[in-house]
Amino acid sequence: MLRVHFTTDDIARVRVATAPDPLWEITNSFQALAGDDAPLLFGDWRRLVRPRLRPAPTLLTALLPPRGYSPDFLTPDLGGSYDLEGAVDTVLRTPRTVLRRDLTELAASPRRTRPLFSEARALADGEPSMLRSLGAALRGYHRFALAPFWSRVRAQVDADLAIRTREVLRGGTEGLLASFRPVLRWRPPVLEADYPVEREVRLGGRGLLLQPSLFCVRRPVTLAAPDLPPVLVYPVQHALGWARPPGRPASGGDLGALIGRTRAAILEDVVTGRTTSELAVRLGVSGPAASQHTAVLRRANLLSSVRRGKHVVHTITPAGRALLGGAGSL
């Protein structure tokens, strides 16, 4: 069980990251790739990515086991900047004391099934050649496993953020924290989650960053070192079929159906997230008609839909934003 203890100051300092973190997505996706959890969500992605990564990057395999501890230095605080190159550079600038601490903990992890790789000491000493190898491994994995899907990753995170924004508007920070059920359970002043080990995190006025992640599976993830800025990585609410082969165009029928003021108005309106019933009221159409319009937009990869309780929340995708930018006269 994980328990995160809040003070009054911490409630005022809760933040939600506004974009996927490339390093957390590398870490979580690499571990997801090695297993078979959540086949409906990640099965298509695994089938597409595994052939591209044979053999798997040896260095990342050693640093990111499917279960148990993974080094904190691989997911540093990026200060709100989510550029891949800047993120990798931050990892490569990790102080030697931190490298040694994290790699010592990795070697001692009770879930390790094999000895740590032979070059671990060189990496712990911050040797430039090993750091260059680590940077190349992170960039190469991202290029083959994540970059082709990044617009889809971003669309899923944007859809989740639309849900969180609605909860903040309705219930403030308390409403936000309550919105993560069943993954996270808000029992003031403690946020609880199922976790593989017993862990107590006392924020002590530092606040908490909630980081959405597409590849976080079932339960949240947090850093091991208690002195690091508190972050809780949580799984977004996924839309099935997000990993269709990238680059596949919509059919001619879908594109033809997009021409019209109603669907253009829907795209403009879902930028901040709308439910089907809200769209029906705002556009003056029936619920079934609004549902039909959103289905066409979703098939064309212009809109993402996530079920939230009894409602379905729709948000625009990067492709939809590009269409709006070039078709403002529709």
MARSE-251661 format. One record per residue (C-alpha): x, y, z; residue in three letters. Coordinates in Angstrom, 3 decimals, m for minus. Layout:
BEGIN
c1:X; c2:Y; c3:Z; res:Ala
...
***
This chain:
BEGIN
c1:0.000; c2:0.000; c3:0.000; res:Met
c1:1.150; c2:3.538; c3:m0.855; res:Leu
c1:0.000; c2:6.369; c3:1.399; res:Arg
c1:0.711; c2:10.001; c3:0.537; res:Val
c1:0.170; c2:12.308; c3:3.518; res:His
c1:m0.948; c2:15.902; c3:2.826; res:Phe
c1:m0.826; c2:19.033; c3:4.939; res:Thr
c1:m2.954; c2:22.104; c3:4.273; res:Thr
c1:m0.014; c2:23.649; c3:2.405; res:Asp
c1:0.286; c2:20.542; c3:0.232; res:Asp
c1:m3.364; c2:20.768; c3:m0.837; res:Ile
c1:m2.625; c2:24.258; c3:m2.159; res:Ala
c1:0.454; c2:22.998; c3:m4.027; res:Arg
c1:m1.009; c2:20.089; c3:m5.985; res:Val
c1:m0.185; c2:20.346; c3:m9.697; res:Arg
c1:m1.038; c2:18.229; c3:m12.720; res:Val
c1:1.561; c2:18.035; c3:m15.504; res:Ala
c1:0.178; c2:19.361; c3:m18.782; res:Thr
c1:2.030; c2:16.966; c3:m21.112; res:Ala
c1:3.457; c2:13.450; c3:m21.172; res:Pro
c1:6.968; c2:13.240; c3:m19.731; res:Asp
c1:9.231; c2:11.532; c3:m22.315; res:Pro
c1:11.423; c2:9.921; c3:m19.647; res:Leu
c1:8.539; c2:8.486; c3:m17.666; res:Trp
c1:7.018; c2:7.195; c3:m20.912; res:Glu
c1:10.340; c2:5.586; c3:m21.835; res:Ile
c1:10.582; c2:3.939; c3:m18.416; res:Thr
c1:6.971; c2:2.807; c3:m18.190; res:Asn
c1:6.697; c2:1.671; c3:m21.806; res:Ser
c1:9.956; c2:m0.304; c3:m21.719; res:Phe
c1:8.692; c2:m2.206; c3:m18.694; res:Gln
c1:5.275; c2:m2.670; c3:m20.319; res:Ala
c1:6.945; c2:m3.959; c3:m23.480; res:Leu
c1:8.680; c2:m6.740; c3:m21.539; res:Ala
c1:5.413; c2:m8.068; c3:m20.106; res:Gly
c1:1.939; c2:m8.952; c3:m21.269; res:Asp
c1:m0.217; c2:m6.862; c3:m18.925; res:Asp
c1:m3.237; c2:m5.039; c3:m20.337; res:Ala
c1:m3.292; c2:m6.797; c3:m23.737; res:Pro
c1:m6.328; c2:m4.834; c3:m24.940; res:Leu
c1:m4.520; c2:m1.549; c3:m24.368; res:Leu
c1:m0.973; c2:m2.447; c3:m25.364; res:Phe
c1:m1.288; c2:m5.567; c3:m27.530; res:Gly
c1:m1.291; c2:m3.685; c3:m30.864; res:Asp
c1:1.597; c2:m1.486; c3:m29.741; res:Trp
c1:3.662; c2:m4.485; c3:m28.611; res:Arg
c1:3.100; c2:m6.299; c3:m31.913; res:Arg
c1:4.272; c2:m3.247; c3:m33.835; res:Leu
c1:7.258; c2:m2.359; c3:m31.634; res:Val
c1:8.822; c2:m5.675; c3:m30.635; res:Arg
c1:10.067; c2:m6.535; c3:m34.155; res:Pro
c1:11.739; c2:m3.112; c3:m34.375; res:Arg
c1:13.643; c2:m3.663; c3:m31.114; res:Leu
c1:15.180; c2:m7.099; c3:m31.617; res:Arg
c1:17.409; c2:m7.457; c3:m29.766; res:Pro
c1:16.206; c2:m5.195; c3:m26.958; res:Ala
c1:18.669; c2:m2.499; c3:m25.817; res:Pro
c1:20.957; c2:m4.298; c3:m23.339; res:Thr
c1:21.605; c2:m1.243; c3:m21.187; res:Leu
c1:17.922; c2:m0.397; c3:m20.773; res:Leu
c1:17.094; c2:m4.055; c3:m20.092; res:Thr
c1:19.509; c2:m3.990; c3:m17.163; res:Ala
c1:18.349; c2:m0.637; c3:m15.814; res:Leu
c1:14.596; c2:m1.157; c3:m16.258; res:Leu
c1:13.533; c2:m4.606; c3:m15.029; res:Pro
c1:9.855; c2:m5.464; c3:m15.576; res:Pro
c1:9.189; c2:m5.481; c3:m11.821; res:Arg
c1:10.651; c2:m3.763; c3:m8.816; res:Gly
c1:12.971; c2:m0.817; c3:m8.432; res:Tyr
c1:14.147; c2:1.284; c3:m11.365; res:Ser
c1:16.704; c2:4.084; c3:m10.861; res:Pro
c1:15.290; c2:7.485; c3:m9.948; res:Asp
c1:17.953; c2:9.287; c3:m12.014; res:Phe
c1:16.275; c2:8.058; c3:m15.221; res:Leu
c1:13.186; c2:10.180; c3:m14.450; res:Thr
c1:14.450; c2:13.515; c3:m13.065; res:Pro
c1:12.353; c2:16.613; c3:m12.466; res:Asp
c1:12.281; c2:18.422; c3:m15.825; res:Leu
c1:10.846; c2:21.654; c3:m14.456; res:Gly
c1:7.860; c2:21.621; c3:m16.775; res:Gly
c1:9.911; c2:21.216; c3:m19.972; res:Ser
c1:9.161; c2:18.036; c3:m21.905; res:Tyr
c1:11.632; c2:18.224; c3:m24.779; res:Asp
c1:13.318; c2:14.843; c3:m25.340; res:Leu
c1:16.813; c2:16.185; c3:m25.974; res:Glu
c1:16.682; c2:18.410; c3:m22.924; res:Gly
c1:15.338; c2:15.521; c3:m20.859; res:Ala
c1:18.129; c2:13.157; c3:m21.935; res:Val
c1:20.728; c2:15.854; c3:m21.262; res:Asp
c1:19.328; c2:16.211; c3:m17.738; res:Thr
c1:19.795; c2:12.466; c3:m17.186; res:Val
c1:23.373; c2:12.594; c3:m18.472; res:Leu
c1:24.196; c2:15.446; c3:m16.081; res:Arg
c1:23.245; c2:13.353; c3:m13.029; res:Thr
c1:25.866; c2:13.789; c3:m10.255; res:Pro
c1:28.073; c2:10.779; c3:m9.575; res:Arg
c1:26.827; c2:10.522; c3:m6.013; res:Thr
c1:23.278; c2:10.041; c3:m7.304; res:Val
c1:24.372; c2:7.525; c3:m9.949; res:Leu
c1:26.151; c2:5.467; c3:m7.314; res:Arg
c1:23.245; c2:5.644; c3:m4.897; res:Arg
c1:20.667; c2:4.550; c3:m7.464; res:Asp
c1:22.767; c2:1.791; c3:m9.027; res:Leu
c1:23.637; c2:0.412; c3:m5.584; res:Thr
c1:19.939; c2:0.253; c3:m4.792; res:Glu
c1:19.219; c2:m1.398; c3:m8.149; res:Leu
c1:21.861; c2:m4.067; c3:m7.502; res:Ala
c1:20.358; c2:m4.780; c3:m4.070; res:Ala
c1:16.748; c2:m4.912; c3:m5.275; res:Ser
c1:15.135; c2:m8.121; c3:m3.982; res:Pro
c1:13.265; c2:m8.631; c3:m7.268; res:Arg
c1:16.396; c2:m8.768; c3:m9.407; res:Arg
c1:16.750; c2:m12.118; c3:m11.139; res:Thr
c1:20.268; c2:m11.560; c3:m12.557; res:Arg
c1:23.430; c2:m9.698; c3:m11.542; res:Pro
c1:23.805; c2:m6.078; c3:m12.552; res:Leu
c1:25.548; c2:m5.575; c3:m15.912; res:Phe
c1:29.356; c2:m5.491; c3:m15.925; res:Ser
c1:29.558; c2:m1.841; c3:m17.009; res:Glu
c1:27.560; c2:m0.681; c3:m13.977; res:Ala
c1:30.650; c2:0.539; c3:m12.141; res:Arg
c1:31.676; c2:2.673; c3:m15.142; res:Ala
c1:28.186; c2:4.189; c3:m15.277; res:Leu
c1:28.191; c2:4.745; c3:m11.503; res:Ala
c1:31.508; c2:6.593; c3:m11.893; res:Asp
c1:29.987; c2:8.793; c3:m14.592; res:Gly
c1:32.445; c2:7.688; c3:m17.275; res:Glu
c1:31.710; c2:9.704; c3:m20.446; res:Pro
c1:31.638; c2:6.656; c3:m22.745; res:Ser
c1:28.979; c2:4.941; c3:m20.620; res:Met
c1:26.924; c2:8.106; c3:m20.364; res:Leu
c1:27.061; c2:8.464; c3:m24.156; res:Arg
c1:25.869; c2:4.854; c3:m24.460; res:Ser
c1:22.994; c2:5.560; c3:m22.086; res:Leu
c1:21.996; c2:8.672; c3:m24.038; res:Gly
c1:22.090; c2:6.725; c3:m27.314; res:Ala
c1:19.961; c2:3.943; c3:m25.777; res:Ala
c1:17.318; c2:6.377; c3:m24.513; res:Leu
c1:17.127; c2:8.268; c3:m27.813; res:Arg
c1:17.132; c2:5.096; c3:m29.918; res:Gly
c1:14.369; c2:3.460; c3:m27.903; res:Tyr
c1:12.238; c2:6.587; c3:m28.092; res:His
c1:12.773; c2:6.835; c3:m31.848; res:Arg
c1:11.545; c2:3.288; c3:m32.553; res:Phe
c1:9.023; c2:2.644; c3:m29.773; res:Ala
c1:7.474; c2:6.024; c3:m28.951; res:Leu
c1:8.080; c2:8.678; c3:m31.614; res:Ala
c1:5.803; c2:7.026; c3:m34.233; res:Pro
c1:3.000; c2:7.021; c3:m31.647; res:Phe
c1:3.728; c2:10.292; c3:m29.857; res:Trp
c1:0.746; c2:12.194; c3:m31.256; res:Ser
c1:m1.461; c2:9.361; c3:m29.989; res:Arg
c1:0.241; c2:9.450; c3:m26.585; res:Val
c1:m0.327; c2:13.195; c3:m26.399; res:Arg
c1:m3.973; c2:12.832; c3:m27.450; res:Ala
c1:m4.612; c2:10.293; c3:m24.687; res:Gln
c1:m2.971; c2:12.518; c3:m22.078; res:Val
c1:m4.912; c2:15.558; c3:m23.338; res:Asp
c1:m8.161; c2:13.599; c3:m23.003; res:Ala
c1:m7.313; c2:12.682; c3:m19.433; res:Asp
c1:m6.364; c2:16.273; c3:m18.617; res:Leu
c1:m9.737; c2:17.436; c3:m19.901; res:Ala
c1:m11.374; c2:15.146; c3:m17.344; res:Ile
c1:m9.155; c2:16.462; c3:m14.534; res:Arg
c1:m9.892; c2:20.071; c3:m15.521; res:Thr
c1:m13.621; c2:19.445; c3:m15.278; res:Arg
c1:m13.195; c2:17.940; c3:m11.812; res:Glu
c1:m11.144; c2:20.941; c3:m10.618; res:Val
c1:m13.823; c2:23.347; c3:m11.876; res:Leu
c1:m16.500; c2:21.370; c3:m10.079; res:Arg
c1:m14.749; c2:20.519; c3:m6.838; res:Gly
c1:m11.372; c2:22.251; c3:m6.577; res:Gly
c1:m8.333; c2:20.280; c3:m5.437; res:Thr
c1:m10.491; c2:17.969; c3:m3.327; res:Glu
c1:m12.557; c2:17.145; c3:m6.411; res:Gly
c1:m9.398; c2:16.563; c3:m8.440; res:Leu
c1:m7.936; c2:14.123; c3:m5.925; res:Leu
c1:m11.266; c2:12.301; c3:m5.629; res:Ala
c1:m11.450; c2:11.936; c3:m9.436; res:Ser
c1:m8.669; c2:9.334; c3:m9.594; res:Phe
c1:m10.728; c2:6.490; c3:m8.139; res:Arg
c1:m10.305; c2:3.547; c3:m8.231; res:Pro
c1:m6.561; c2:3.858; c3:m8.961; res:Val
c1:m6.078; c2:6.452; c3:m6.211; res:Leu
c1:m8.323; c2:6.775; c3:m3.167; res:Arg
c1:m8.577; c2:10.177; c3:m1.494; res:Trp
c1:m9.284; c2:9.831; c3:2.223; res:Arg
c1:m8.359; c2:13.266; c3:3.572; res:Pro
c1:m5.616; c2:13.978; c3:4.388; res:Pro
c1:m4.194; c2:10.786; c3:2.823; res:Val
c1:m4.093; c2:9.639; c3:m0.808; res:Leu
c1:m3.897; c2:5.838; c3:m0.988; res:Glu
c1:m3.101; c2:3.375; c3:m3.761; res:Ala
c1:m2.347; c2:m0.299; c3:m4.149; res:Asp
c1:1.417; c2:m0.714; c3:m4.307; res:Tyr
c1:3.835; c2:m3.665; c3:m4.354; res:Pro
c1:5.511; c2:m2.518; c3:m1.097; res:Val
c1:4.463; c2:m0.608; c3:2.007; res:Glu
c1:5.349; c2:3.040; c3:1.429; res:Arg
c1:4.577; c2:6.189; c3:3.412; res:Glu
c1:5.227; c2:9.525; c3:1.642; res:Val
c1:4.982; c2:12.646; c3:3.793; res:Arg
c1:4.846; c2:15.733; c3:1.602; res:Leu
c1:5.598; c2:18.148; c3:4.417; res:Gly
c1:4.495; c2:21.254; c3:2.540; res:Gly
c1:6.376; c2:20.451; c3:m0.698; res:Arg
c1:3.198; c2:19.797; c3:m2.683; res:Gly
c1:2.735; c2:17.039; c3:m5.248; res:Leu
c1:3.081; c2:16.798; c3:m9.024; res:Leu
c1:0.583; c2:14.407; c3:m10.605; res:Leu
c1:2.086; c2:13.146; c3:m13.869; res:Gln
c1:m0.258; c2:11.449; c3:m16.371; res:Pro
c1:1.253; c2:8.521; c3:m18.267; res:Ser
c1:m0.157; c2:6.424; c3:m21.079; res:Leu
c1:2.127; c2:3.481; c3:m20.301; res:Phe
c1:1.640; c2:3.436; c3:m16.547; res:Cys
c1:m0.219; c2:0.158; c3:m15.953; res:Val
c1:m2.929; c2:m0.274; c3:m13.297; res:Arg
c1:m1.159; c2:1.329; c3:m10.342; res:Arg
c1:0.726; c2:4.595; c3:m9.840; res:Pro
c1:4.500; c2:4.978; c3:m9.693; res:Val
c1:6.559; c2:7.255; c3:m7.486; res:Thr
c1:10.238; c2:7.930; c3:m6.881; res:Leu
c1:12.078; c2:5.892; c3:m4.275; res:Ala
c1:14.358; c2:8.566; c3:m2.780; res:Ala
c1:12.424; c2:10.587; c3:m0.147; res:Pro
c1:14.441; c2:13.776; c3:m0.712; res:Asp
c1:13.407; c2:14.218; c3:m4.370; res:Leu
c1:10.531; c2:16.522; c3:m5.437; res:Pro
c1:7.339; c2:14.499; c3:m4.836; res:Pro
c1:5.776; c2:13.124; c3:m8.011; res:Val
c1:3.051; c2:10.546; c3:m8.501; res:Leu
c1:2.747; c2:9.065; c3:m11.985; res:Val
c1:m0.759; c2:7.775; c3:m12.663; res:Tyr
c1:m2.321; c2:5.795; c3:m15.544; res:Pro
c1:m4.548; c2:7.868; c3:m17.806; res:Val
c1:m7.998; c2:6.702; c3:m18.740; res:Gln
c1:m7.275; c2:5.020; c3:m22.049; res:His
c1:m9.313; c2:4.893; c3:m25.223; res:Ala
c1:m9.150; c2:1.445; c3:m26.795; res:Leu
c1:m7.523; c2:1.237; c3:m30.214; res:Gly
c1:m5.152; c2:4.151; c3:m29.560; res:Trp
c1:m2.224; c2:2.253; c3:m31.132; res:Ala
c1:m3.591; c2:1.660; c3:m34.597; res:Arg
c1:m0.693; c2:1.573; c3:m37.066; res:Pro
c1:0.579; c2:5.177; c3:m37.272; res:Pro
c1:0.264; c2:7.059; c3:m40.512; res:Gly
c1:m2.787; c2:5.167; c3:m41.740; res:Arg
c1:m5.051; c2:7.760; c3:m43.396; res:Pro
c1:m8.749; c2:7.938; c3:m42.791; res:Ala
c1:m10.893; c2:6.390; c3:m45.502; res:Ser
c1:m12.328; c2:8.505; c3:m48.251; res:Gly
c1:m15.775; c2:8.018; c3:m46.761; res:Gly
c1:m14.632; c2:9.408; c3:m43.415; res:Asp
c1:m13.025; c2:12.458; c3:m44.993; res:Leu
c1:m16.078; c2:13.181; c3:m47.116; res:Gly
c1:m18.303; c2:12.917; c3:m44.039; res:Ala
c1:m16.193; c2:15.523; c3:m42.242; res:Leu
c1:m17.254; c2:18.326; c3:m44.592; res:Ile
c1:m19.901; c2:20.351; c3:m42.830; res:Gly
c1:m20.453; c2:22.984; c3:m40.197; res:Arg
c1:m21.686; c2:20.663; c3:m37.440; res:Thr
c1:m18.530; c2:18.551; c3:m37.293; res:Arg
c1:m16.313; c2:21.593; c3:m37.611; res:Ala
c1:m18.213; c2:23.115; c3:m34.676; res:Ala
c1:m17.715; c2:19.915; c3:m32.677; res:Ile
c1:m13.954; c2:20.033; c3:m33.266; res:Leu
c1:m13.841; c2:23.636; c3:m32.102; res:Glu
c1:m15.936; c2:22.873; c3:m29.021; res:Asp
c1:m14.056; c2:19.793; c3:m27.783; res:Val
c1:m10.727; c2:21.621; c3:m27.480; res:Val
c1:m11.444; c2:21.893; c3:m23.738; res:Thr
c1:m13.394; c2:18.612; c3:m23.525; res:Gly
c1:m17.132; c2:18.001; c3:m23.896; res:Arg
c1:m19.471; c2:15.120; c3:m23.160; res:Thr
c1:m21.834; c2:13.826; c3:m25.841; res:Thr
c1:m24.858; c2:15.323; c3:m24.083; res:Ser
c1:m23.134; c2:18.702; c3:m23.734; res:Glu
c1:m22.366; c2:18.737; c3:m27.448; res:Leu
c1:m25.987; c2:17.884; c3:m28.255; res:Ala
c1:m27.281; c2:20.804; c3:m26.176; res:Val
c1:m24.691; c2:23.301; c3:m27.423; res:Arg
c1:m25.220; c2:22.400; c3:m31.090; res:Leu
c1:m28.982; c2:21.928; c3:m30.928; res:Gly
c1:m28.946; c2:18.312; c3:m32.155; res:Val
c1:m30.187; c2:15.062; c3:m30.639; res:Ser
c1:m27.974; c2:12.860; c3:m28.488; res:Gly
c1:m27.806; c2:10.078; c3:m31.126; res:Pro
c1:m26.880; c2:12.650; c3:m33.794; res:Ala
c1:m24.073; c2:14.052; c3:m31.631; res:Ala
c1:m22.860; c2:10.503; c3:m30.986; res:Ser
c1:m22.829; c2:9.759; c3:m34.721; res:Gln
c1:m20.846; c2:12.911; c3:m35.495; res:His
c1:m18.250; c2:12.147; c3:m32.808; res:Thr
c1:m17.917; c2:8.567; c3:m34.061; res:Ala
c1:m17.018; c2:9.821; c3:m37.548; res:Val
c1:m14.475; c2:12.266; c3:m36.129; res:Leu
c1:m13.000; c2:9.561; c3:m33.915; res:Arg
c1:m12.573; c2:7.131; c3:m36.822; res:Arg
c1:m10.706; c2:9.845; c3:m38.684; res:Ala
c1:m8.370; c2:10.281; c3:m35.691; res:Asn
c1:m9.502; c2:13.874; c3:m35.197; res:Leu
c1:m11.146; c2:13.308; c3:m31.843; res:Leu
c1:m10.437; c2:11.106; c3:m28.810; res:Ser
c1:m13.174; c2:9.724; c3:m26.551; res:Ser
c1:m12.795; c2:8.444; c3:m22.994; res:Val
c1:m15.596; c2:7.023; c3:m20.856; res:Arg
c1:m15.991; c2:8.719; c3:m17.469; res:Arg
c1:m18.722; c2:7.072; c3:m15.390; res:Gly
c1:m21.998; c2:7.395; c3:m17.283; res:Lys
c1:m20.564; c2:9.918; c3:m19.738; res:His
c1:m18.101; c2:9.916; c3:m22.630; res:Val
c1:m15.721; c2:12.902; c3:m22.741; res:Val
c1:m14.417; c2:13.960; c3:m26.179; res:His
c1:m11.243; c2:15.964; c3:m26.820; res:Thr
c1:m9.504; c2:17.064; c3:m29.995; res:Ile
c1:m6.365; c2:15.264; c3:m31.202; res:Thr
c1:m3.254; c2:16.879; c3:m32.724; res:Pro
c1:m4.572; c2:15.918; c3:m36.175; res:Ala
c1:m7.853; c2:17.627; c3:m35.366; res:Gly
c1:m6.033; c2:20.779; c3:m34.259; res:Arg
c1:m4.094; c2:20.785; c3:m37.543; res:Ala
c1:m7.341; c2:20.469; c3:m39.499; res:Leu
c1:m8.881; c2:23.380; c3:m37.598; res:Leu
c1:m5.806; c2:25.481; c3:m38.224; res:Gly
c1:m6.144; c2:25.017; c3:m41.978; res:Gly
c1:m9.901; c2:24.933; c3:m42.249; res:Ala
c1:m11.178; c2:27.838; c3:m40.196; res:Gly
c1:m13.683; c2:28.801; c3:m42.884; res:Ser
c1:m15.722; c2:25.595; c3:m42.681; res:Leu
***
